[in-house]
Amino acid sequence: MAVIAGNWKMHHGPEEVRGFFEKLDIFDVPASSELIIFPPAVSITTAVQAPDRDPRVMIGVQNVHWEALGAFTGETSSLMAAEAGATFALIGHSERRHVFGETDEETARKAAAIVAAGLTPVLCVGETLDERRAGAVDAVILRQLDAALDHLSKGSGRFLLAYEPVWAIGTGETATPADASAAHATLRGRLEEVLGVSKAARVPILYGGSVKPENAAELLAAPDVDGVLVGGASLKPESFAAIAAASG
């Protein structure tokens, strides 16, 4: 089973969301593939209730605050996202870390809140170009994973990881399948150390970073790549469907 997720970032208000699902055709997508869309928070309910949304396409929230409620202007809690109909939640995306200054500790607190609210967390990890050049890929992604892993692994709840090298997000640059597999193997190894081989094998690890219909099949065929987290190419129903179809 492959997981194909689309992160719309700050695109697609409610009206555009309805139009997206009117045009999204997933007839050619393997029945075993899992599809997730992360719209902006203001569009979650519209996406959930869109009459043309195939029930195979699940909806997630792009970011949450770690508190359940309070004086946090502009923030969304995990409980609010769940009430709006989201079932997944992204945390630790590179833009949250590097644009908004989110720390590993804050990401961990968000992970705890997401699990408590009954949402499925998708933890993003990834290195900058300078960190890659310094040979610090493993150190960086393991630090980011370790910060939240205790919260993610509590109970029997499910979670996903997404390896997103910062230098490949929105740049047109894409990690090679070998790059992705190497990072995923590092993450899988840590999961096996902490969770055991059997439980670790059930954690999907997605690759994200300039994924397009043209490179999706090659990336999805790489060892230990269980799916993709798509940015810009997920905004158009035709390209998202083409990427999802490549999971067959």
C-alpha positions in Angstrom: 0.0 0.0 0.0 1.3 3.4 -0.9 0.3 6.7 0.7 -0.2 9.7 -1.6 -0.6 12.9 0.3 -1.1 16.5 -1.0 -0.1 19.5 1.1 -1.8 22.6 -0.4 -0.1 25.0 1.9 -1.7 28.5 1.6 -3.7 27.7 -1.6 -7.3 26.8 -2.3 -10.0 28.5 -0.4 -13.4 26.8 0.0 -14.7 27.6 -3.5 -11.5 26.3 -5.1 -11.7 23.2 -3.0 -15.2 22.3 -4.3 -13.9 22.7 -7.9 -10.9 20.5 -7.2 -13.0 17.6 -6.0 -15.4 18.1 -8.9 -12.5 17.4 -11.3 -10.5 14.8 -9.3 -10.7 11.5 -11.0 -9.1 8.6 -9.1 -10.4 5.8 -11.3 -6.9 4.7 -12.3 -5.5 4.8 -8.7 -4.9 1.4 -7.1 -7.6 0.5 -4.6 -4.8 -0.2 -2.1 -3.4 3.3 -2.2 -4.2 5.7 0.6 -5.0 9.3 -0.4 -4.8 12.3 1.9 -5.3 16.0 1.2 -4.1 18.7 3.6 -6.1 21.9 2.7 -5.8 25.2 4.6 -7.6 25.2 7.9 -10.4 27.5 6.6 -11.1 24.9 3.8 -11.2 21.7 5.9 -14.9 21.5 6.5 -15.6 22.3 2.8 -13.3 19.6 1.8 -14.8 17.1 4.2 -18.3 17.9 3.0 -17.6 18.4 -0.7 -20.3 16.3 -2.5 -17.8 15.2 -5.1 -15.1 14.1 -2.8 -14.5 10.4 -3.2 -14.5 8.9 0.4 -11.1 7.3 -0.4 -9.6 10.8 -0.1 -9.1 11.6 3.5 -8.6 15.1 4.9 -5.9 16.5 7.2 -4.9 19.7 8.9 -1.6 21.4 8.0 -0.6 22.6 11.5 -2.0 22.7 15.0 -1.2 24.4 18.3 -0.2 22.2 21.2 -2.9 23.6 23.5 -6.6 22.5 23.3 -7.9 26.0 23.6 -6.8 29.5 24.8 -5.7 33.0 23.8 -3.6 32.0 20.8 -4.8 34.2 18.0 -4.7 32.6 14.5 -4.0 29.1 15.8 -6.0 25.9 15.4 -6.2 23.2 18.0 -6.1 19.4 17.3 -9.6 19.1 18.8 -10.9 21.9 16.5 -9.4 20.2 13.5 -11.0 16.9 14.4 -14.3 18.5 14.9 -14.0 20.1 11.5 -13.6 16.6 10.0 -9.8 16.2 9.7 -8.4 12.8 10.5 -4.7 13.5 9.9 -2.3 16.3 11.0 1.0 17.4 9.6 3.7 18.5 12.1 7.2 19.7 11.8 7.0 20.7 8.1 10.2 22.5 7.0 8.3 25.7 6.5 7.1 25.5 10.1 10.6 24.9 11.3 12.6 27.3 9.0 10.1 30.0 8.2 8.2 30.2 11.5 11.0 29.1 13.8 9.2 26.0 15.2 11.5 24.1 17.5 11.9 20.3 18.0 10.3 20.8 21.5 7.3 22.6 20.0 6.8 19.9 17.4 6.9 17.3 20.1 4.2 19.1 22.1 2.1 19.2 19.0 2.6 15.5 18.5 1.3 14.9 22.0 -1.8 17.0 21.3 -2.5 15.4 18.0 -2.4 11.9 19.5 -4.6 13.0 22.4 -7.2 14.3 20.0 -7.3 11.0 18.1 -5.8 12.4 14.9 -3.1 10.5 12.9 0.2 12.5 13.0 2.4 12.9 10.0 5.8 14.0 11.2 8.0 15.8 8.7 11.8 15.7 9.0 14.6 16.9 6.7 17.9 18.6 6.4 19.0 21.9 4.8 21.5 22.0 2.0 24.3 23.2 4.4 23.5 20.3 6.7 23.7 17.8 3.8 27.0 19.3 2.6 28.3 18.9 6.1 27.4 15.2 6.2 24.8 15.7 8.9 21.8 14.2 7.2 21.4 11.3 9.6 22.1 13.4 12.7 19.5 16.0 11.7 16.6 13.7 10.8 17.2 11.4 13.8 17.2 14.4 16.1 13.9 15.6 14.7 12.4 12.1 14.9 13.7 11.4 18.4 12.2 14.7 19.8 8.6 13.5 19.0 8.9 9.7 18.8 7.9 9.0 22.4 4.6 10.9 21.9 4.0 9.4 18.5 4.5 5.8 19.7 2.2 6.1 22.8 -0.5 3.4 22.8 -1.4 1.6 19.6 -2.1 4.7 17.5 -0.9 5.0 14.0 1.6 7.6 12.7 3.5 8.4 9.5 6.8 10.0 8.8 7.7 12.2 5.8 11.3 12.8 4.8 11.4 16.2 3.2 14.9 17.5 2.4 14.6 21.3 2.8 16.7 22.0 -0.3 14.3 20.0 -2.5 11.0 21.7 -1.4 9.7 24.2 -4.0 13.1 24.5 -5.6 12.6 22.1 -8.5 15.5 20.0 -7.1 14.6 16.5 -6.2 16.5 14.0 -4.1 17.4 10.9 -6.1 15.6 7.7 -5.3 18.9 6.5 -3.7 19.0 9.7 -1.5 15.4 9.1 -0.4 16.0 5.4 0.3 19.1 6.1 2.4 17.3 8.6 4.6 14.3 6.3 4.9 16.5 3.4 5.9 18.0 5.6 8.7 14.6 6.5 10.0 13.4 2.9 9.7 16.4 1.8 11.7 15.6 4.1 14.5 12.0 3.0 14.6 13.1 -0.6 14.8 15.5 0.3 17.7 12.7 2.0 19.7 9.5 0.2 18.6 10.7 -3.2 17.5 10.9 -4.6 13.9 7.2 -5.6 13.6 5.8 -2.2 14.7 8.4 -0.2 12.8 7.4 -2.0 9.6 3.9 -0.6 10.0 5.0 3.0 9.9 4.8 4.4 6.4 7.7 6.7 5.5 6.9 9.2 2.7 9.2 11.2 0.5 8.5 14.9 -0.1 10.3 17.4 -2.2 9.4 18.5 -5.8 7.4 15.4 -6.5 5.8 15.5 -9.9 3.9 13.1 -12.2 7.2 12.8 -14.2 9.3 11.4 -11.2 6.6 9.9 -9.0 6.9 6.3 -10.3 10.6 6.2 -9.9 10.5 7.6 -6.3 7.7 5.3 -5.3 9.6 2.3 -6.6 12.6 3.1 -4.5 13.3 0.8 -1.5 11.7 1.9 1.8 9.7 4.7 0.1 6.1 4.0 1.1 4.5 7.0 -0.5 5.0 10.7 -1.3 4.0 14.0 0.2 3.3 16.3 -2.7 3.3 20.1 -2.7 2.7 22.2 -5.8 1.8 19.3 -8.0 -1.1 18.4 -5.7 -2.9 21.7 -6.4 -4.2 20.5 -9.7 -6.5 17.5 -9.7 -5.0 16.1 -12.9 -1.5 16.1 -11.6 -2.4 14.8 -8.2 -4.4 11.9 -9.8 -1.5 11.1 -12.1 0.9 10.9 -9.1 -1.5 8.7 -7.3 -2.0 6.4 -10.3 1.8 5.9 -10.3 1.5 4.1 -7.0 0.3 1.0 -8.8 
